[in-house]
Each structure stands twice: as C-alpha cells, then as structure tokens.
Amino acid sequence: LNADNARFLLLAVLILLYMLCGAAVFSAIELPTEREAKERWEERLENFTRRHNLSRAELWGFLREYEAANVAGIRVDDIRPRWDFTGAFYFVGTVVSTIGFGMTTPATVGGKIFLIFYGLIGCAGTILFFNLFLERLITVIAYVMKSCHERQLRRKGVLPHNSRRGSGTSEVDSLAGWKPSVYYVMLILCVASLIISCCASAMYTPIEGWSYFDSLYFCFVAFSTIGFGDLVSSQNIKYESQGLYRFGNFVFILMGVCCIYSLFNVISIVIKQSINWILKKLSCKCCHRCQRRLFRSRRNVVMPGNVRSQRNISIETDAVNESDTDGRRLSGEMISMKDFLASNKVSLAIMQKQLSETANGYPRQMSCNSKQNGFSGGVGALAIMNNRLAETSVDR
C-alpha cells in the first residue's frame, strides 16, 4: 500500500471505531429514557381508548392523519405560516447552508424537483463561500501578526517610523512568511465559535423560552449544520422586536456556521497530521522488527571459511554495512573469486608474488647481474619470464 491508501484505510478504521464507541455511549444514555417514554405512551393510549370507547384501529388512523398534517407544516401550537416569503427564505437558508432542520420540507412533486437543482448549486456556492472565509481569516491573522512585529521593531528603533507598507500584490506576497500555525488558527476559531455561541444563547434563552443549556445545544447543532430540528429558532408567530430578532438570528447563524465550518476544516488537517504520525510510527516499528529478525538470522549462521568479527553495532548500522556478499553467503550459494578476495582482504599483487615464488621453489634474491641486465623481479607470470631471461643472460 502507498501512503495515500494507507492513510485512507486507517482513517476509515478510526471513523468506524469512533462511530461504534459513540453508538455504545448514546445507546446507554438514551435507551432507558426511550423505554420509559414508550411505557408511558402505551399506558396513556390504553386509558384514552377505554375512556372514550374507541377502538385501537380508529385511534391509530387518526394519529397517522396527524403525522401527515405535521409533515405539511401543521402543528398543535400556533406558529407562523411555513411557506410565506419569510418562512421560505428561512427554509432556503437552511438548505444552502446544509443545516436542514426538517421542520419545513416541500410536499409537492414540483417543490421536491426544484429543491434538487436549487440545493445542488446553492450548497456548492455556500461551501465555496465558507472556504473563502477561512482564507480571509488566515490572511487577517497574518496581517495582524506582521503589524505587531513591525510595531515592536519600531519601538526598538530597528525599523523607521515613516516606512510605508506596500500595497496590492506586493502586500499579499509580503504576508507569505507570516502564515499562522494550524494550531493557532484552530485556537482562534474555537474561541470565536464559543463567543458567538454564548452570545447567541443569551439571545435565544429569553426570547424562545429555552434553557441556556438548550440554547447552547441548538447553537452547536445549527452552526455545525447537523440540524436535527428538535429545537428551531424563529418559529413563533410574533416576537418582541420581531424584525431585530430575526436579523440577529440570521447574523448569528451565518457567523456561527462560518466559524464552525472553518474549525472543522482546520481540525481535519490536525487529524491528517495525527494519522501521518501514527503511520510513521507503525512503519518504524515494522522496519525495526524486520531488521532485528534479519540481524539475529545473520548472527546465528555459521559461515565456512569466514569468521565474522565481533562488533558492537546497532541494528541500523549493521543493516547499512551488510553487503550483497553476506546475502549470497546466507543463501548457501557459491561465492565468486571476487567476493572471496574482498571478504578475506587478500591483495591480488601479493597472491601473484606468492605464485611466482612457488613456481621457482624459493624466494629468489635479485642479483647484481639481473639489475645490470635490466630485468626486474616482478610478480606472477611476468616474474617467471623475467627470472628465466636473467638466468639465460647469466649463463651466457
């Protein structure tokens, strides 16, 4: 597997494990409450049918009709019309932002078909807007960092006070070296998201009648574009300062979605770095394990005609210094003369000299006559020929 495939598989496994752990936790927390609610509902349903002398089938038919009306936007409490212009604008805002609360959905075939094409372009454009927002945020942070650094240099007197900053493309290029760390951007986005959520919750709590914790829960569900729809803002018929509240609701949702979406992008970069670190550690451990096995196998092999020198050396160094010759010796193959000479450190010149002396029966001393005749000793076959020529000249 290459690095990209290994990263993809590891991320898939981690997400699956994360989902399994989340399912176990939510099941343990929410399942008892669901069972209690189901028991209370069954008891109330039984009492209602007995009190009003209704059959179970008639009551279930009535409830199914109410569910169909609920899908069309009918609620028990008085709420504003779902499909007037303001309600439709709120709906398209939840569509293009990918929030999708679900309290308003198209009921006609034409509306559903139009939603497919409308959401395709709207969601793509909004995601592009969120990405550009993140780029502008990083540029602003870089500009602030550079300005603070220049101010410090002016205070120290290193940079003159009347120096002008460049503009246009030169200014953008000058910010290239001031890009903040991904962790710094993540911290800023976390703080910004927390501030926006707390301010929005302070607005939702008195106006919507929710608890402050429920308001924070709504902010995360809405800003993260999860959009369960159990809590939805701006759904009553009238509010105090209705226009101002709807404007504030729109601004908070827009800013919150931008910050949370950008935060998700930054966190995904951190997750990718963590996955790369895990893969690097796993690859290092695998390499070390294989090297240990190879080192042990080489250390325990008895090689005829060659005694390995005992050295205190690390696994990495041993792996580097081992040559292909050792690999051939371990495999039991015959070695060549070149490998034999290299492993035993025998000089070719010395071997030729020994061959010459063996052919003559003794190490021959050079005489004055040989030097006078111009014949040198030499080695190997050349030495044998020179010695023969020297003897012939002396005999003559």
C-alpha positions in Angstrom: 0.0 0.0 0.0 1.2 3.5 -0.8 0.9 6.3 1.7 -2.4 7.7 0.5 -4.1 4.3 0.6 -2.7 3.5 4.0 -3.9 6.9 5.3 -7.4 6.3 3.8 -7.7 2.9 5.3 -6.5 4.0 8.7 -8.9 6.9 8.7 -11.8 4.7 7.7 -11.0 2.3 10.6 -10.7 5.1 13.1 -14.0 6.6 12.0 -15.7 3.2 12.3 -14.3 2.8 15.8 -15.4 6.3 16.7 -18.9 5.6 15.4 -19.1 2.3 17.3 -18.0 4.0 20.6 -20.5 6.8 20.0 -23.3 4.4 19.3 -22.5 2.5 22.5 -22.5 5.7 24.6 -25.7 7.1 23.2 -27.4 3.8 23.4 -26.5 3.5 27.1 -27.7 7.1 27.8 -30.8 7.4 25.7 -32.3 3.9 25.6 -33.7 3.8 29.2 -35.4 7.2 28.6 -36.9 5.9 25.3 -38.3 2.8 27.1 -39.8 4.9 29.8 -41.5 7.2 27.3 -42.8 4.2 25.4 -44.3 2.7 28.5 -46.0 6.0 29.5 -47.4 6.4 26.0 -48.8 2.9 25.9 -50.4 3.4 29.3 -51.9 6.8 28.2 -53.1 5.4 24.9 -54.9 2.5 26.7 -56.6 4.9 29.1 -57.7 7.2 26.3 -59.3 4.3 24.3 -61.0 3.0 27.3 -62.3 6.4 28.5 -63.7 7.4 25.1 -64.8 3.9 24.0 -62.6 3.9 20.9 -61.0 1.0 19.1 -57.3 0.9 18.7 -57.5 0.9 14.9 -59.6 4.1 14.8 -57.2 5.9 17.1 -54.1 4.8 15.1 -55.8 6.0 11.9 -56.4 9.5 13.5 -52.7 9.7 14.6 -51.5 8.7 11.1 -53.5 11.6 9.7 -52.0 14.0 12.1 -48.5 12.8 11.2 -49.3 13.6 7.5 -50.5 17.0 8.5 -47.4 17.5 10.6 -45.2 16.9 7.6 -47.1 19.6 5.7 -46.4 22.1 8.5 -49.4 21.8 10.8 -48.6 21.9 14.5 -50.7 21.8 17.6 -49.5 25.2 18.8 -50.0 28.3 16.8 -46.9 29.0 14.7 -46.2 31.3 11.8 -47.0 30.1 8.2 -44.2 27.9 6.9 -44.4 28.9 3.3 -44.9 32.7 3.3 -41.9 34.6 2.0 -40.1 35.0 5.3 -40.7 31.3 6.1 -39.5 30.3 2.6 -36.4 32.5 3.0 -35.6 30.8 6.3 -36.1 27.4 4.6 -33.7 28.2 1.7 -31.2 29.4 4.2 -31.2 26.0 5.9 -30.9 24.3 2.5 -27.9 26.2 1.1 -26.1 26.1 4.5 -26.7 22.3 4.6 -28.3 22.7 8.1 -31.7 21.1 7.1 -33.7 21.4 10.3 -36.5 19.3 8.8 -39.4 21.2 10.3 -40.2 22.6 6.8 -40.0 20.3 3.8 -41.5 20.5 0.3 -44.7 18.4 0.0 -45.3 18.8 -3.8 -43.5 17.0 -6.6 -42.6 20.3 -8.2 -41.1 21.6 -5.0 -39.0 18.4 -4.5 -37.7 18.5 -8.1 -36.8 22.2 -7.8 -35.0 21.5 -4.4 -32.7 19.0 -6.1 -31.3 21.5 -8.6 -31.5 24.5 -6.3 -29.6 22.7 -3.5 -27.0 21.4 -5.9 -25.9 24.9 -6.9 -26.7 26.6 -3.6 -24.7 24.1 -1.4 -21.7 24.2 -3.7 -21.7 28.0 -3.7 -22.1 28.2 0.1 -19.2 25.7 0.7 -17.0 27.9 -1.6 -18.0 30.9 0.5 -17.0 29.1 3.7 -13.6 28.2 2.2 -13.0 31.8 1.1 -14.0 32.9 4.6 -11.3 30.7 6.1 -8.7 32.0 3.6 -9.6 35.6 4.5 -9.4 34.8 8.2 -5.9 33.4 7.8 -4.9 36.5 5.8 -6.2 38.8 8.5 -4.4 36.8 11.2 -1.1 37.0 9.1 -1.6 40.8 8.7 -2.1 41.3 12.4 0.9 39.2 13.2 3.1 41.2 10.8 1.7 44.5 12.1 2.5 43.6 15.7 6.0 42.5 14.7 6.6 45.8 12.8 5.4 47.8 15.7 7.8 46.0 18.0 10.7 46.7 15.6 9.7 50.4 15.5 9.7 50.6 19.3 13.2 49.1 19.3 14.3 51.5 16.6 15.3 48.9 14.1 12.5 49.9 11.7 12.0 53.6 10.9 8.6 55.1 11.8 8.0 56.7 8.4 8.4 53.4 6.4 5.4 52.7 4.2 3.9 49.4 3.7 3.4 48.0 0.2 0.0 47.7 -1.3 -1.6 45.3 -3.8 0.2 42.2 -4.8 3.4 43.2 -3.0 1.5 43.3 0.3 0.0 39.9 -0.3 3.4 38.5 -1.1 4.9 40.1 2.0 2.4 38.1 4.1 3.6 34.8 2.7 6.1 34.3 5.5 3.6 35.2 8.2 1.1 32.4 7.8 0.0 31.3 11.2 0.3 27.8 12.5 -2.7 25.5 12.1 -2.9 25.1 15.9 -3.0 28.9 16.3 -5.9 29.2 13.8 -7.7 26.3 15.5 -7.4 28.1 18.9 -8.7 31.4 17.4 -11.7 29.6 15.7 -12.5 27.7 18.9 -12.6 31.0 20.9 -14.6 32.8 18.2 -17.1 29.9 18.0 -17.5 29.8 21.8 -18.1 33.6 22.0 -20.7 33.6 19.2 -22.5 30.6 20.7 -22.6 32.2 24.2 -23.9 35.5 22.8 -26.5 33.7 20.7 -27.6 31.6 23.6 -28.1 34.7 25.7 -30.4 36.0 23.0 -32.3 32.7 22.5 -32.9 31.9 26.2 -35.3 34.8 27.0 -36.9 35.1 23.5 -37.5 31.4 22.7 -38.1 30.4 26.3 -35.3 27.7 26.2 -32.9 27.0 29.0 -29.4 28.3 28.5 -28.0 24.8 28.0 -30.7 24.0 25.4 -29.7 27.2 23.6 -26.1 26.2 23.6 -27.2 22.8 22.3 -29.2 24.4 19.5 -26.2 26.6 18.6 -23.9 23.7 18.1 -26.5 21.7 16.2 -27.3 24.6 13.9 -23.7 26.0 13.5 -22.3 22.6 12.7 -25.0 22.1 10.0 -26.2 18.9 11.7 -29.7 20.3 12.1 -31.8 17.8 14.0 -34.8 20.0 14.1 -35.9 19.3 17.6 -35.2 22.9 18.5 -35.7 25.6 15.8 -35.5 29.3 16.3 -37.8 32.0 15.0 -40.9 29.8 14.6 -43.5 31.6 16.7 -46.0 33.9 15.2 -44.8 37.1 17.0 -41.8 38.1 19.0 -40.9 41.3 20.8 -38.8 43.3 18.4 -39.5 40.7 15.8 -37.6 42.3 12.9 -34.5 42.9 15.1 -34.6 39.4 16.5 -34.8 37.8 13.0 -31.9 39.9 11.8 -29.9 38.9 14.9 -30.8 35.3 14.4 -29.7 35.4 10.7 -26.3 37.1 11.7 -25.6 34.7 14.5 -26.3 31.6 12.4 -24.2 33.0 9.5 -21.2 33.8 11.7 -21.6 30.6 13.6 -21.7 28.4 10.6 -18.7 30.1 9.1 -16.6 29.7 12.2 -17.6 26.1 12.9 -17.2 25.0 9.3 -13.8 26.6 9.2 -12.9 24.9 12.5 -13.9 21.6 11.1 -11.6 22.1 8.2 -8.7 23.0 10.5 -9.4 20.0 12.8 -9.4 17.8 9.7 -5.8 19.0 9.0 -4.8 18.1 12.5 -6.4 14.7 12.2 -4.5 14.1 9.0 -1.2 15.1 10.7 -2.0 12.7 13.5 -2.7 9.9 11.0 0.6 10.5 9.3 2.3 10.4 12.7 0.7 7.1 13.5 1.6 5.6 10.1 5.2 6.8 10.6 5.4 5.1 14.0 3.9 1.9 12.7 6.3 1.8 9.7 9.3 2.4 12.0 8.2 -0.4 14.4 7.8 -2.8 11.4 11.2 -1.8 10.0 12.9 -2.3 13.4 11.2 -5.7 13.9 12.3 -6.9 10.4 15.8 -5.6 11.0 16.0 -7.5 14.3 14.9 -10.7 12.7 17.5 -10.3 9.9 20.2 -9.4 12.4 19.5 -12.5 14.5 19.5 -14.8 11.5 22.8 -13.5 10.3 24.4 -13.6 13.7 23.4 -17.3 14.2 24.6 -18.6 10.8 28.0 -20.3 10.7 29.8 -19.4 7.6 32.6 -21.7 6.5 36.0 -20.2 5.6 35.0 -16.8 7.0 34.9 -15.8 10.7 32.8 -12.7 11.3 34.4 -10.1 13.5 32.6 -9.4 16.7 31.4 -5.8 16.8 29.2 -3.8 19.0 27.0 -2.2 16.4 23.4 -1.0 16.2 20.8 -2.6 14.1 20.5 0.3 11.7 24.3 0.5 11.2 24.5 -3.3 10.7 21.8 -3.1 8.1 23.7 -0.4 6.2 27.1 -2.1 6.3 26.0 -5.5 5.3 26.8 -6.2 1.6 25.2 -8.3 -1.0 28.0 -10.8 -0.4 26.6 -11.7 3.0 23.2 -12.2 1.5 24.6 -14.7 -1.0 26.5 -16.5 1.8 23.4 -16.8 3.8 21.5 -18.3 0.9 24.1 -21.1 0.5 25.2 -20.1 -3.0 28.8 -20.4 -4.2 30.7 -17.2 -4.0 32.9 -15.8 -6.8 36.6 -15.2 -6.6 36.0 -11.5 -6.4 33.8 -11.9 -3.3 36.3 -14.3 -1.8 39.1 -11.9 -2.2 37.1 -9.0 -0.9 35.9 -10.8 2.2 39.4 -12.1 3.1 41.2 -8.9 2.4 43.8 -10.6 0.1 45.7 -8.4 -2.3 46.0 -9.6 -5.9 49.6 -8.4 -6.1 50.6 -10.5 -3.0 48.9 -13.5 -4.5 50.8 -13.2 -7.7 54.1 -12.8 -5.8 53.3 -16.0 -3.8 52.6 -17.8 -7.1 55.9 -16.7 -8.5 57.9 -17.9 -5.5 56.1 -21.2 -5.5 56.9 -21.8 -9.2 60.6 -21.1 -8.6 60.7 -23.2 -5.4 62.1 -20.5 -3.2 62.0 -16.7 -2.9 64.6 -15.7 -5.4 67.0 -12.9 -4.5 67.8 -10.4 -7.1 71.4 -10.3 -8.1 73.6 -7.6 -9.4 73.6 -9.1 -12.8 69.9 -9.1 -13.1 69.9 -5.5 -12.3 72.6 -4.8 -14.8 70.8 -6.7 -17.5 67.8 -4.6 -16.8 65.5 -7.4 -15.7 63.3 -6.6 -12.6 61.8 -9.2 -10.3 58.1 -8.6 -11.0 55.3 -10.9 -9.8 53.3 -13.7 -11.2 53.8 -14.9 -14.8 55.9 -11.8 -15.5 58.3 -12.7 -12.7 58.7 -16.2 -14.0 59.6 -14.9 -17.5 62.0 -12.3 -16.1 63.8 -14.8 -14.0 64.2 -17.1 -16.9 65.7 -14.3 -19.0 68.0 -13.3 -16.2 69.3 -16.9 -15.8 69.9 -17.2 -19.6 71.8 -14.0 -19.7 74.0 -15.0 -16.7 74.7 -18.4 -18.3 75.8 -16.7 -21.4 
